[in-house]
Each structure stands twice: as structure tokens, then as C-alpha cells.
Amino acid sequence: MPDAIETIEVHTAPAYEVAIGPGLLAQCGQYLRSMIGPLHMAVVTDSIVAPLYLDAVAASLQSAGFSVSTHVFAAGEPHKNFETLSEILEFLADAHLTRTDCVAALGGGVTGDMAGFAAGCYLRGIRCVQLPTTLLAAVDSSVGGKTAIDLRAGKNLAGVFLQPTAVLCDTDCLASLPADVFADGAAEAIKTGVLADELLFSLFEDGTLAAAPGQIIARCVRYKAGVVERDEKEQGERRLLNLGHTVGHAIEACSAFTIPHGHAVAAGLAIIARAAERLGWAEGPIASRIAACLSKNGLPTGADFSAQALTAAALSDKKRTGDRITLVIPRQIGLCELKRVPVAELMPIIAAGLEV
Ligand code: NAD
């Protein structure tokens, strides 16, 4: 690998490598050939990413000896559903992919979730490589093996765990991201900072992230890789990664998915931080620092929904078990804990966090 490319090994079973740096999409054929050999690669991407990067990826794969089939679906969270999944599965079958072939997810978190899910259930599971093109997919969703589609009842309610065979994260892709999509990724990276990395958080406070996207992505991936290695199937520690997501998913659902995931997570993070401070669970004044950092990065710190509506949406979320729900509570910047609270306490917690 050239010096500009940083690699991080994720020690799941099987282990895989995340490569981060410029120019990786145009060289993906060469990298993937060395990792998995030339085979039939089914590239799945969305209608916005396809005109930007699909030709370069297909050309690179073909010149490295891969045979390539491509499928483009309509971009956006409203398409992260059964219909699109079904189309992808039919495409894989029509393209005659076999058990030894591979799917490439070229795009943001929506593409990664759906192409990953399709790979995980086609022929009872074939390999998938992730080629993330949003900051959110680079810092979070492309690593860890969670895949999903949304159901009418809520977000990410159907999916499988499928660790990718490789992740190639081309930092050049960030240049074509609209500002609000870039901000979505900043939200997940700021979340990682609040969870475990105060220095990372301070890069977003200072606004110095644009100068060093590779460094930010690598810090997030290293942290997530460690958590996933210790708790691949989210039985314990991995639940920490849901910081901001209980309220965040509720905000997405209440907005009928018009508020994007990263923006909703940012608001969810600000709300749970305010609640933690007001209820005495935080070890000091963290809420205003978190809100200021989110605002500086173009992200919301609240939501125009009632505590009642958000609670109802949150309780239909999958993280509820019996009459309790597990929340991720920030105690300091860089330190969070899991807290199981009775379902009946959720509404007052959310209400405490909504009050500015
Ligand atoms: P997305 O995939 O919808 O991408 C956002 C928008 O950016 C889309 O319109 C897309 O077409 C466009 N886009 C992508 N790359 C681009 C580029 N380089 N230049 C210009 N436009 C580009 O959404 P996202 O924010 O990347 O991901 C959100 C999704 O990820 C949610 O569905 C969320 O549930 C999921 N997610 C999954 C995990 C996981 O562990 N599996 C973790 C976090 C989030």
C-alpha cells in the first residue's frame, strides 16, 4: 500500500482490512484482486453515486480481471426497504452470482446497509466489500457488519450481521458531498468523540476536520473496530455505539424520514446530554459543549416533536427489551455508560432533554 493509505485490521471472524486514503476507488481492482482474487463482482450503488463513481470502479475492477455486473437503485432512506432489497436480490440472481462471488456496496450508509443485507441472504450468504462514499459510511456504517432495511414499523428492523470482506474508504469522495450530507457524518464522528475520544471531539470543536479527514476516519474506525471485536453481535459494549440513537431514531420516524439519520443522531445526542446533566448522571456541564460542537458543524441540537411523540416512536424501536430500555448516557466527553431504565421513565427523560 502507498504511504498515504492507512490500514486498520478488524479482528472479527473472519478478520478484514479497512484501507483509508485518497484515490482508492480508481485503484479498487488492484487492491481487491490482492485480497480476494479476480471473480464476478456485483456492484450495487444508488442513483446519485452512480454517475460520480461507478464508471471508475467498474473500469478498475475490469482492468484487474474481475467480471463486473452493476445495479443502480433510487437514492435515499425512503428506498431502504423490502422493494429495493428484493430488486437487488433478483439482480444478483439474474447476473448468476455464485457462492464464491462478491457484492460491492458503493455508496453511503443506505447502500452499505442494503447491499450488505442482500449479500448476507443471497444463497444464504456471499461476500461483500464496502466502498463507502459518505463521511458517515466511512466513519461508521461500513465497518462492523450490521446491515438492515427499514420496515413500516421502524428503522433497521430487518437485517443480518455480515462482516465485510474488505473496506476501501476513498477520502477523495468527500469532496463531492453536499454540506448537509458531510454534516451527517460529522454527527457520527462527534458521537465517537463523546463516547471515547476527547481529542477527536476537540477537532470538531476547533473546526479543523476538513484538513485531516483521513485522520478522523481512522480514529473512528479504530475505536469501532475495537468495540466490534469485543462484542460482534451487540450483546453488551457495542450498544454504546447507539449513543444518541434512541431519540435519534424516534426523530427520524416522527419526521417520516425527512430528517436524515446523522442530523437526527446529532439532535438525539444533544437531547440525551441535556437530560443526563439535568438528572445528575453527567459528571459536569457537558451539554452546552456538545450542543456548541454540533452547531459549529451544521447540526441540530433539538427537535420540534413532543416528548410524548418521541417516546412512542422510541418504544417501538428494537432496543426495548421487556419493560426496560437501554440508554447510552454521556458522563464526560470521552466517557459514556449503558443505563437500563423502566419504560415508564423514558418520557420524563426525553422531556428533560428537550427543554433548552
Ligand atoms: P445515504 O447513503 O443515503 O447517503 C446520503 C446521500 O448522499 C444520498 O443521497 C447519496 O446518494 C449521496 N452520496 C453518497 N455519496 C456521495 C458522494 N461521494 N458525493 C455526493 N453525494 C453522495 O446516507 P448516509 O448518511 O451515508 O447513511 C445513512 C444510513 O446509514 C442510514 O440508513 C443509517 O441507518 C445507516 N447506518 C448504518 C450503520 C450500520 O452500522 N450499518 C451505522 C450508521 C448508520
Residues whose N, C-alpha, C, O or C-beta is under 5 A from the ligand:
A	BS01	NAD	D46 I48 V49 A75 G76 E77 G107 G108 G109 V110 T111 T133 T134 L136 A137 D140 S141 V143 K146 T147 C173 S176 L177 P178 V181 D184 H261
